[in-house]
Amino acid sequence: MLIIFSVITLYTLIWTTNEFERQEQLRDAPLPPGAVPFWSALDHQNIYDLYAPSASKEPKQSSNITRQRIEELFQLIRNARTDQTHSVSIKKLYPIDPGWNFQKLIDERVAREKEDENKKDSDAHDEANDSNTNSTKTTPINSLPDLTTIEKTVNEYDKIQLRHYIHQLLHKWKKEHENDKIVTIADLMHDEILQEEPSRLNTSWYACMTKATNLRVYDPHSMELKRLLNHLQNGEVIEASEMSQGTQIKIILDLPDGFEALFKPYRVPRNYQTLPDHFYFSDVERHHAEIAAFHVDRILGFYRVPPVIGRLVDITRDIRETATEELAKTFFTSPANNTCFRGHCSYYCDTSHAVCGKPGNRLEGSVQVLLPRPPEIDWDKITHPYRRSYSAVRKAKWESDENYCYDHVFLDEEFHSRLLLDMMDLSAYDFLIGNMDRHHMMRIGSFGANTALIHLDNGRSFGRYDHDELTILAPIRQCCLFRYSTFARLHRVYRQGLSTLVTRSLENGEKLQKILIDEHVAALDRRLEILFDHLHVCIKTHTVKGVMVDDGID
C-alpha cells in the first residue's frame, strides 16, 4: 500500500508541474481571433502574421558623410568657383590633346557597332546552317563560340578628353546664351490671343502666364502665384473631363477666368507605403505626393513644377454634375452608398479601383494648373537616357554599364547644352522625393534651345520612406557633372534644415492636413546627405573643377 501511494503521489506531482509549465508557455501566446475583445482587436496583430518578422522602419541606406565634411566641401567648391572666374582661358582649365577629335571618336563607335551587327548576323547564319545538319559529331571545345561578351567602352584616355570637351562645350553654351532675353509664355501667345480672343489678355490666367518664363514656371514671390493657388483651391468647376493619356484616371477641371487644372483624386492614405514586391510602374499615383513635390521644388529653388495645391471637392456637385458625357457614364453608387466613378485609362479604371467619395460626396485631391498645350504652345518630349526598362525581367543598359554616360550620353550632341545639367538637377530632385517613374523629360519647345526642363508628373514619388533608391542618382554618379548654383541652393537648405522648411511650407496655405507623414519628411534630410556623399565621391575622383559647372544659370 505504501508503494502504491508513493507512485500515485509522484505521478500527481509530475503532472501538475508539466501543466504549470505548459500554462507558462502559453501565457504570452496570442489569443485566437474569436477570443480577442472587439476594442483590443483593433490593434491586434493579424493571426496569420503572428510569427512573421516585423517590418523594419530603418532605412536600408545611409550616408557616410558628416556635417563637417559637407561644410568643408562647400568651402572647397566656393573657393574653386572664385578661382575659376579669374581664369584666363577655359582651354587651359580643360585642355584637349591636339591629336584627339570628337568626330573621330563617334566614327570609331559607329564602326564598332556595324562590326557587332555583322558578327551577330554571321553568328545567326551559322546557327541556322548548324540546325540543318544531322551530324552527331561532338564540337571541339576550342571551336565553341565565346559566350562572354566584352563591352566595348570608351577608354580612360578618351574619357579624360571627352570630359574636357564637354566642359568646353558647356562654357561655349554659356557664352552664347548668357545675354538671352527672358521670354514668357504670355510673350509667345500675345499676338495670337490679340488677334483671336483679345479679352483673354485681361484675365488672371494671362497674368500668371507673364510669370512663366523659359527658365522657371512661376515666380515664388509674386502675387500672381498666391492668386493662382487660391483659384485652384476655391474656383468653381465649370466642366470636368478626362485626360486622355495616362495609366490612371486624371480629371481636367475648367475653372473661371481661363484656367484649366489637372485633378488627381485621393487613392491611398498618407501612411501608405509602396509594397516592396511591387514595381515602380505598377505603383499607384498619390495626390499628396504631387502636393509635396511642388513644395520641395519651391524650397529647392528650381521653380519648375507647375503650381499645385490640395482641394476638397464635392464629387457630385463639382465633378458629376459638370462631367462630360463620356465621364458621366462611369459614375455609380457603391454598396456603401458613396458616389464613385471609374473613368477610362490603361490600368486603374474599373469598378474595383473606382474613385469614391469618403464619405458620401467628399473627395480630396491635388489640383495643378495646366500650362498651354499644342497647338497653342509646342512641347519637346525627350526620352530620358536613364529611362527604366519597365519590364519585370529586363534591366536597362545603364543599370549594368557604369560607363553608360561616356558611351552614350556624352556622345549625344543633344546633351552638349544646358539639357545635360538640367538632367542632373532632375536626378537630384527625383532622388529627394523618391520618384523612379521618370521615363521622359518635358520642356516647352516654343522657347527655343535655352529653356529649362519642367518637372511634371510626380504622383509616384514619396512611395517609401524606409528605402532610398540610389539608382535614381545614376546620372550624377556616372557623369559626375553638377551645377554650382544647384549645389549652393542645396547647401543653403541643408543648413536651414530641408525637412523643417518643407514642413513649414506645407502648413502654409494648405487646407488638407498632414500632407507628408513624419517619416517621409525625415527621409528628405537623409537623402540630401546621401546626395552630398555622391558629389563628394565625384569630386575626389575628378576634382572640383572637373565636376562643378558654372553655366550662369541660377
C-alpha positions as CSV (number, residue, x, y, z in Angstrom):
1,M,0.0,0.0,0.0
2,L,2.8,2.4,0.8
3,I,4.4,1.7,-2.6
4,I,1.1,2.3,-4.4
5,F,0.6,5.6,-2.5
6,S,4.1,6.8,-3.3
7,V,3.7,6.1,-7.0
8,I,0.4,8.0,-7.2
9,T,1.8,11.0,-5.3
10,L,4.8,11.1,-7.6
11,Y,2.7,10.9,-10.8
12,T,0.4,13.7,-9.5
13,L,3.4,15.9,-8.7
14,I,4.9,15.4,-12.2
15,W,1.6,16.0,-14.0
16,T,0.9,19.3,-12.0
17,T,4.4,20.6,-12.8
18,N,4.0,19.9,-16.5
19,E,0.7,21.7,-16.5
20,F,2.1,24.7,-14.8
21,E,5.0,24.8,-17.4
22,R,2.5,24.5,-20.3
23,Q,0.4,27.4,-18.9
24,E,3.5,29.5,-18.5
25,Q,4.5,28.8,-22.2
26,L,1.0,29.8,-23.4
27,R,0.7,32.9,-21.1
28,D,2.2,35.2,-23.8
29,A,0.9,33.4,-26.8
30,P,-1.6,35.4,-28.9
31,L,-5.3,34.7,-28.4
32,P,-7.2,33.1,-31.3
33,P,-9.4,35.6,-33.2
34,G,-12.6,34.7,-31.5
35,A,-11.1,35.2,-28.1
36,V,-9.9,38.8,-28.7
37,P,-12.3,41.5,-27.4
38,F,-13.6,43.9,-30.1
39,W,-11.7,47.0,-29.0
40,S,-8.5,45.1,-28.4
41,A,-8.7,43.6,-31.9
42,L,-8.3,47.0,-33.5
43,D,-4.6,47.0,-32.5
44,H,-4.2,43.2,-32.5
45,Q,-1.7,41.6,-34.9
46,N,-3.2,39.5,-37.8
47,I,-3.5,35.9,-36.6
48,Y,-1.7,34.7,-39.8
49,D,1.2,37.1,-39.3
50,L,1.9,36.1,-35.7
51,Y,5.2,34.5,-36.4
52,A,6.2,36.7,-39.3
53,P,9.2,39.1,-38.6
54,S,8.1,42.7,-38.1
55,A,8.9,45.1,-40.9
56,S,11.9,47.3,-40.2
57,K,11.4,51.0,-40.4
58,E,15.1,51.7,-40.6
59,P,16.4,52.8,-44.0
60,K,18.5,50.4,-45.9
61,Q,21.0,53.1,-46.9
62,S,22.5,56.0,-45.1
63,S,25.2,58.5,-45.9
64,N,28.9,58.2,-44.8
65,I,29.4,61.9,-44.9
66,T,29.4,64.2,-41.8
67,R,28.1,67.7,-41.4
68,Q,31.7,68.9,-41.0
69,R,32.7,67.3,-44.3
70,I,29.8,68.9,-46.1
71,E,30.8,72.3,-44.8
72,E,34.4,71.6,-46.0
73,L,33.1,70.5,-49.3
74,F,31.1,73.7,-49.7
75,Q,34.1,75.9,-48.9
76,L,36.2,73.9,-51.3
77,I,33.7,74.4,-54.1
78,R,33.1,78.1,-53.4
79,N,36.9,78.8,-53.4
80,A,37.3,76.8,-56.7
81,R,34.5,78.8,-58.3
82,T,36.2,82.1,-57.3
83,D,39.4,80.9,-58.8
84,Q,37.7,79.7,-62.0
85,T,36.1,83.1,-62.6
86,H,39.5,84.7,-62.7
87,S,40.9,82.1,-65.1
88,V,42.3,83.4,-68.4
89,S,41.2,80.7,-70.7
90,I,38.7,77.8,-70.4
91,K,41.0,75.8,-72.7
92,K,43.8,75.9,-70.1
93,L,41.4,74.6,-67.4
94,Y,40.2,71.8,-69.6
95,P,43.0,71.1,-72.2
96,I,42.3,68.7,-75.1
97,D,45.1,66.8,-76.8
98,P,45.6,68.2,-80.4
99,G,45.5,64.6,-81.7
100,W,42.1,63.9,-80.2
101,N,38.9,64.5,-82.1
102,F,35.3,64.1,-81.1
103,Q,34.1,63.2,-84.5
104,K,36.8,60.5,-84.8
105,L,35.5,59.0,-81.5
106,I,32.0,58.9,-83.0
107,D,33.2,57.3,-86.2
108,E,35.1,54.6,-84.3
109,R,32.0,53.8,-82.3
110,V,29.8,53.6,-85.4
111,A,32.3,51.3,-87.0
112,R,32.3,49.1,-83.9
113,E,28.5,48.9,-83.8
114,K,28.4,47.9,-87.5
115,E,31.1,45.3,-86.8
116,D,29.0,43.9,-84.0
117,E,25.9,43.8,-86.2
118,N,27.7,42.0,-88.9
119,K,29.0,39.5,-86.3
120,K,25.5,38.9,-85.0
121,D,24.2,38.3,-88.5
122,S,27.1,35.9,-89.2
123,D,26.5,34.0,-86.0
124,A,22.8,33.8,-86.7
125,H,23.6,32.4,-90.2
126,D,26.0,29.8,-88.8
127,E,23.4,28.7,-86.2
128,A,20.8,28.3,-89.0
129,N,23.3,26.1,-91.0
130,D,24.1,24.0,-87.9
131,S,20.5,23.4,-87.2
132,N,20.0,22.0,-90.8
133,T,22.8,19.4,-90.3
134,N,22.0,16.0,-88.8
135,S,25.6,15.3,-87.8
136,T,26.0,13.6,-84.4
137,K,29.7,14.7,-84.1
138,T,30.7,16.5,-80.9
139,T,32.0,20.0,-81.5
140,P,35.5,20.5,-80.1
141,I,35.6,22.7,-77.0
142,N,38.2,25.1,-78.6
143,S,35.9,25.8,-81.5
144,L,32.9,26.8,-79.5
145,P,31.8,30.5,-79.7
146,D,32.9,32.7,-76.9
147,L,29.9,33.1,-74.6
148,T,31.4,36.1,-72.7
149,T,30.6,39.4,-74.3
150,I,33.1,42.2,-73.7
151,E,31.5,45.6,-73.5
152,K,33.4,48.0,-75.8
153,T,33.6,51.2,-73.9
154,V,35.4,54.5,-74.2
155,N,39.0,54.0,-72.8
156,E,40.5,56.1,-70.0
157,Y,42.3,58.4,-72.3
158,D,39.2,59.2,-74.3
159,K,37.2,59.6,-71.1
160,I,39.5,62.4,-69.9
161,Q,39.5,64.1,-73.3
162,L,35.7,63.7,-73.6
163,R,35.1,65.3,-70.2
164,H,37.3,68.3,-71.1
165,Y,35.4,68.5,-74.4
166,I,32.1,68.6,-72.6
167,H,33.3,71.3,-70.2
168,Q,34.4,73.4,-73.2
169,L,31.1,73.0,-74.9
170,L,29.1,73.9,-71.8
171,H,31.3,77.0,-71.4
172,K,30.7,77.9,-75.0
173,W,26.9,77.4,-74.4
174,K,27.1,79.8,-71.5
175,K,28.8,82.5,-73.6
176,E,26.3,82.1,-76.4
177,H,23.2,82.4,-74.2
178,E,24.2,84.4,-71.1
179,N,22.7,87.6,-72.6
180,D,19.5,85.9,-73.9
181,K,16.3,87.7,-73.2
182,I,13.9,86.2,-70.7
183,V,10.8,85.1,-72.6
184,T,7.4,84.4,-71.0
185,I,4.5,82.2,-72.2
186,A,2.5,85.4,-72.4
187,D,5.0,86.7,-74.9
188,L,4.7,83.6,-77.1
189,M,0.9,83.8,-77.2
190,H,0.3,87.5,-77.1
191,D,-0.1,88.2,-80.9
192,E,-2.4,85.2,-81.5
193,I,-4.6,86.0,-78.5
194,L,-4.8,89.6,-79.5
195,Q,-6.0,88.6,-82.9
196,E,-8.4,85.8,-82.0
197,E,-9.6,86.5,-78.4
198,P,-8.3,89.8,-77.0
199,S,-10.4,89.5,-73.9
200,R,-8.1,86.8,-72.6
201,L,-5.4,89.4,-72.2
202,N,-7.3,90.8,-69.2
203,T,-7.7,87.5,-67.3
204,S,-5.9,86.2,-64.2
205,W,-4.7,83.3,-66.4
206,Y,-2.8,85.7,-68.7
207,A,-1.3,87.5,-65.7
208,C,0.1,84.1,-64.5
209,M,1.5,83.4,-67.9
210,T,3.5,86.6,-67.7
211,K,5.4,85.0,-64.8
212,A,6.0,81.6,-66.5
213,T,9.3,82.0,-68.4
214,N,11.8,79.9,-70.3
215,L,13.8,79.4,-67.0
216,R,11.0,78.8,-64.5
217,V,7.3,78.1,-64.3
218,Y,6.4,80.5,-61.6
219,D,7.7,83.4,-59.5
220,P,7.6,82.3,-55.9
221,H,7.3,85.8,-54.5
222,S,4.6,87.1,-56.9
223,M,1.0,88.0,-56.0
224,E,0.1,86.1,-59.2
225,L,1.2,82.8,-57.6
226,K,-0.9,83.5,-54.4
227,R,-4.0,84.3,-56.6
228,L,-3.4,81.2,-58.7
229,L,-3.2,78.9,-55.8
230,N,-6.4,80.4,-54.3
231,H,-8.1,80.0,-57.7
232,L,-7.1,76.3,-57.9
233,Q,-8.3,75.7,-54.4
234,N,-11.6,77.5,-54.4
235,G,-12.6,78.3,-58.0
236,E,-16.0,77.0,-59.2
237,V,-15.7,74.0,-61.6
238,I,-17.3,74.8,-64.9
239,E,-16.6,71.5,-66.6
240,A,-14.9,68.2,-65.7
241,S,-13.4,65.9,-68.4
242,E,-10.9,63.1,-68.6
243,M,-7.3,63.5,-69.6
244,S,-6.9,61.1,-72.5
245,Q,-3.4,59.8,-71.8
246,G,-2.0,58.0,-68.7
247,T,-2.3,54.8,-66.8
248,Q,-4.5,56.2,-64.1
249,I,-7.5,58.4,-64.1
250,K,-7.0,62.2,-64.1
251,I,-9.6,64.9,-64.5
252,I,-9.3,68.2,-66.3
253,L,-11.2,70.9,-64.5
254,D,-12.2,74.0,-66.4
255,L,-12.2,76.9,-63.9
256,P,-13.2,80.6,-64.3
257,D,-11.0,83.2,-65.8
258,G,-9.5,80.9,-68.4
259,F,-7.8,78.4,-66.1
260,E,-7.5,74.7,-66.7
261,A,-6.3,72.4,-63.9
262,L,-5.4,68.7,-63.5
263,F,-7.2,67.0,-60.7
264,K,-5.6,63.8,-59.2
265,P,-8.0,62.1,-56.7
266,Y,-7.3,60.5,-53.4
267,R,-6.2,56.9,-53.8
268,V,-4.3,55.8,-50.7
269,P,-3.8,57.2,-47.1
270,R,-0.8,59.3,-46.2
271,N,0.9,56.4,-44.4
272,Y,0.7,54.0,-47.3
273,Q,4.0,52.6,-48.5
274,T,4.6,51.0,-51.8
275,L,4.9,47.3,-51.3
276,P,8.5,46.0,-51.6
277,D,7.4,43.4,-54.2
278,H,5.7,46.0,-56.4
279,F,7.4,47.5,-59.4
280,Y,7.5,51.3,-59.8
281,F,5.4,51.1,-63.0
282,S,2.6,49.4,-61.2
283,D,2.6,51.8,-58.3
284,V,-0.5,53.9,-57.6
285,E,-0.4,57.7,-58.1
286,R,-0.8,59.7,-54.9
287,H,-2.4,63.1,-54.8
288,H,-0.5,64.1,-51.6
289,A,2.8,63.2,-53.4
290,E,2.0,65.8,-56.1
291,I,1.4,68.4,-53.5
292,A,4.5,67.7,-51.5
293,A,6.7,67.5,-54.7
294,F,5.6,71.1,-55.5
295,H,6.6,72.3,-52.1
296,V,10.0,70.6,-52.3
297,D,10.6,72.1,-55.7
298,R,9.8,75.6,-54.3
299,I,12.1,75.1,-51.3
300,L,15.0,73.9,-53.5
301,G,14.6,77.0,-55.7
302,F,14.0,75.2,-59.0
303,Y,10.5,76.6,-59.6
304,R,10.0,74.0,-62.4
305,V,6.9,72.2,-61.1
306,P,3.6,73.9,-62.2
307,P,1.8,75.2,-59.1
308,V,-0.4,72.6,-57.3
309,I,-2.5,72.7,-54.2
310,G,-4.8,70.3,-52.2
311,R,-8.5,70.7,-52.6
312,L,-11.6,69.1,-51.1
313,V,-14.3,68.8,-53.7
314,D,-18.0,67.7,-53.7
315,I,-17.8,64.7,-56.0
316,T,-21.4,65.2,-57.1
317,R,-21.6,69.0,-57.5
318,D,-18.0,69.6,-58.7
319,I,-17.5,66.6,-60.9
320,R,-20.6,64.5,-61.7
321,E,-22.9,67.5,-62.5
322,T,-20.2,69.2,-64.6
323,A,-18.8,66.0,-66.2
324,T,-18.7,65.4,-70.0
325,E,-21.0,62.8,-71.3
326,E,-18.1,60.2,-71.6
327,L,-17.0,60.7,-68.0
328,A,-20.6,60.9,-66.6
329,K,-21.3,57.3,-67.9
330,T,-18.7,55.9,-65.5
331,F,-20.4,57.2,-62.3
332,F,-22.2,54.8,-60.0
333,T,-23.2,54.4,-56.3
334,S,-21.2,51.9,-54.3
335,P,-22.7,49.4,-51.8
336,A,-21.6,51.8,-49.0
337,N,-23.9,54.4,-50.7
338,N,-20.9,56.5,-51.8
339,T,-20.7,58.3,-55.1
340,C,-18.0,56.8,-57.3
341,F,-16.6,56.9,-60.8
342,R,-14.1,54.7,-62.7
343,G,-13.2,56.7,-65.8
344,H,-11.2,55.4,-68.7
345,C,-7.4,54.6,-68.5
346,S,-4.9,51.9,-69.1
347,Y,-4.8,50.3,-65.6
348,Y,-6.8,51.5,-62.6
349,C,-10.1,52.3,-64.3
350,D,-12.5,49.6,-63.3
351,T,-15.1,49.3,-60.5
352,S,-12.6,47.6,-58.2
353,H,-10.3,50.6,-58.4
354,A,-13.0,53.3,-58.6
355,V,-12.7,56.7,-57.1
356,C,-15.3,57.2,-54.4
357,G,-16.3,60.0,-52.1
358,K,-15.2,59.3,-48.5
359,P,-17.8,59.6,-47.0
360,G,-20.6,60.2,-49.4
361,N,-19.7,63.1,-51.7
362,R,-16.4,64.3,-50.1
363,L,-13.3,63.8,-52.1
364,E,-9.9,65.3,-51.7
365,G,-7.2,65.5,-54.4
366,S,-4.5,67.6,-55.9
367,V,-5.2,70.4,-58.3
368,Q,-2.4,71.5,-60.6
369,V,-2.5,74.3,-63.1
370,L,-2.3,73.2,-66.7
371,L,0.1,75.1,-68.9
372,P,-0.9,75.8,-72.5
373,R,-0.7,72.7,-74.8
374,P,-0.4,72.2,-78.6
375,P,-1.4,73.8,-80.9
376,E,-1.1,77.0,-78.7
377,I,2.4,76.0,-77.4
378,D,4.8,73.4,-78.7
379,W,6.4,71.0,-76.3
380,D,9.5,68.8,-76.5
381,K,9.2,65.3,-75.2
382,I,12.7,63.9,-74.6
383,T,13.3,60.2,-73.9
384,H,15.2,60.1,-70.6
385,P,18.6,58.4,-71.3
386,Y,18.3,56.8,-67.9
387,R,14.8,55.6,-68.5
388,R,14.0,52.3,-66.8
389,S,13.1,49.2,-68.8
390,Y,9.5,49.0,-67.5
391,S,9.9,45.2,-67.6
392,A,9.8,42.8,-64.7
393,V,12.6,40.7,-66.1
394,R,14.8,43.0,-68.1
395,K,17.1,45.8,-67.0
396,A,18.1,49.0,-68.9
397,K,21.6,49.3,-70.2
398,W,22.6,52.0,-67.7
399,E,21.9,49.7,-64.8
400,S,24.6,47.2,-65.8
401,D,27.1,49.6,-67.5
402,E,28.8,52.1,-65.3
403,N,30.4,53.7,-68.4
404,Y,27.0,54.4,-69.9
405,C,27.4,58.2,-69.6
406,Y,30.6,58.1,-71.6
407,D,29.3,55.5,-74.1
408,H,26.0,57.2,-74.8
409,V,25.1,60.5,-73.0
410,F,28.4,62.4,-73.6
411,L,28.3,61.3,-77.3
412,D,24.8,62.5,-77.9
413,E,25.0,66.1,-79.2
414,E,21.6,66.9,-77.8
415,F,23.2,66.9,-74.4
416,H,26.0,69.3,-75.3
417,S,23.9,72.1,-73.8
418,R,22.1,73.0,-70.7
419,L,20.0,69.9,-71.0
420,L,22.8,67.8,-69.6
421,L,22.9,69.9,-66.3
422,D,19.1,70.2,-66.2
423,M,19.0,66.4,-66.2
424,M,21.4,66.4,-63.2
425,D,19.1,68.8,-61.4
426,L,16.2,66.5,-62.2
427,S,18.1,63.5,-60.9
428,A,18.8,65.2,-57.6
429,Y,15.2,66.3,-57.3
430,D,13.8,62.9,-58.1
431,F,16.1,61.2,-55.6
432,L,15.0,63.5,-52.8
433,I,11.3,62.8,-53.5
434,G,11.9,59.1,-54.3
435,N,10.5,59.3,-57.9
436,M,11.6,56.3,-60.1
437,D,9.0,56.9,-62.8
438,R,10.9,59.5,-64.9
439,H,10.7,57.9,-68.4
440,H,10.6,61.2,-70.3
441,M,11.7,64.8,-69.8
442,M,9.5,67.7,-70.8
443,R,10.2,71.3,-71.9
444,I,8.4,74.0,-73.9
445,G,9.9,73.8,-77.3
446,S,8.4,77.2,-78.4
447,F,11.0,78.9,-76.2
448,G,13.9,77.6,-78.3
449,A,17.0,75.9,-77.1
450,N,17.6,77.9,-73.9
451,T,14.7,76.5,-71.9
452,A,14.6,74.6,-68.6
453,L,13.0,71.2,-68.1
454,I,9.6,71.2,-66.4
455,H,9.3,68.7,-63.6
456,L,5.9,67.2,-64.4
457,D,4.1,64.1,-63.1
458,N,5.4,63.4,-59.6
459,G,2.4,61.3,-58.4
460,R,4.5,58.2,-57.8
461,S,7.0,59.9,-55.6
462,F,7.1,59.5,-51.8
463,G,6.3,55.8,-52.2
464,R,8.6,54.6,-49.4
465,Y,10.3,56.3,-46.5
466,D,12.3,53.3,-45.3
467,H,14.3,52.9,-48.6
468,D,16.5,55.3,-50.6
469,E,16.6,54.4,-54.3
470,L,20.2,55.0,-55.2
471,T,19.7,54.1,-58.8
472,I,17.9,57.5,-59.3
473,L,21.3,59.1,-58.8
474,A,22.9,57.1,-61.7
475,P,23.2,60.2,-64.0
476,I,25.1,62.1,-61.3
477,R,27.2,59.1,-60.2
478,Q,28.2,58.1,-63.8
479,C,28.6,61.6,-65.4
480,C,29.9,63.4,-62.3
481,L,28.8,66.9,-63.5
482,F,26.7,69.3,-61.4
483,R,25.8,73.0,-61.4
484,Y,27.5,75.3,-58.9
485,S,24.2,77.2,-58.4
486,T,22.2,74.0,-57.6
487,F,24.9,72.9,-55.1
488,A,24.8,76.3,-53.4
489,R,21.0,76.1,-53.0
490,L,21.1,72.5,-51.7
491,H,23.7,73.6,-49.2
492,R,21.7,76.5,-48.1
493,V,18.5,74.4,-47.4
494,Y,20.7,71.8,-45.7
495,R,21.9,74.4,-43.2
496,Q,18.4,75.6,-42.6
497,G,17.0,72.0,-42.4
498,L,15.2,70.8,-45.6
499,S,12.7,68.9,-43.5
500,T,11.9,71.9,-41.4
501,L,11.5,74.2,-44.5
502,V,9.2,71.7,-46.2
503,T,7.1,71.2,-43.1
504,R,6.6,75.0,-42.7
505,S,5.7,75.3,-46.4
506,L,3.1,72.5,-46.2
507,E,1.5,74.2,-43.3
508,N,1.1,77.5,-45.1
509,G,-1.9,77.7,-47.3
510,E,-2.8,74.0,-47.5
511,K,-6.3,73.1,-46.4
512,L,-5.5,69.4,-46.4
513,Q,-3.8,68.3,-43.3
514,K,-0.6,66.3,-42.8
515,I,0.4,66.0,-46.5
516,L,3.6,64.2,-45.6
517,I,3.9,61.9,-42.5
518,D,6.9,62.5,-40.3
519,E,8.9,59.5,-41.7
520,H,8.7,60.9,-45.3
521,V,9.8,64.3,-44.0
522,A,12.8,62.8,-42.2
523,A,13.8,60.9,-45.3
524,L,14.4,64.2,-47.1
525,D,17.2,65.2,-44.8
526,R,18.7,61.7,-45.0
527,R,18.6,61.7,-48.8
528,L,20.1,65.1,-49.1
529,E,23.2,63.9,-47.2
530,I,23.4,60.9,-49.5
531,L,23.4,63.3,-52.5
532,F,26.2,65.3,-51.0
533,D,28.1,62.0,-50.4
534,H,27.8,61.1,-54.1
535,L,29.1,64.5,-55.1
536,H,31.9,64.1,-52.7
537,V,32.9,60.9,-54.3
538,C,32.8,62.5,-57.8
539,I,35.0,65.4,-56.6
540,K,37.5,63.0,-55.1
541,T,37.7,61.3,-58.5
542,H,37.6,64.2,-60.9
543,T,38.4,67.3,-58.7
544,V,36.1,70.2,-58.1
545,K,36.8,71.9,-61.5
546,G,36.1,68.6,-63.2
547,V,32.7,68.2,-61.6
548,M,31.2,71.6,-60.9
549,V,30.0,73.7,-63.8
550,D,29.2,77.4,-63.7
551,D,26.8,77.8,-66.6
552,G,25.4,81.1,-65.4
553,I,22.0,79.7,-64.5
554,D,20.6,80.5,-61.1
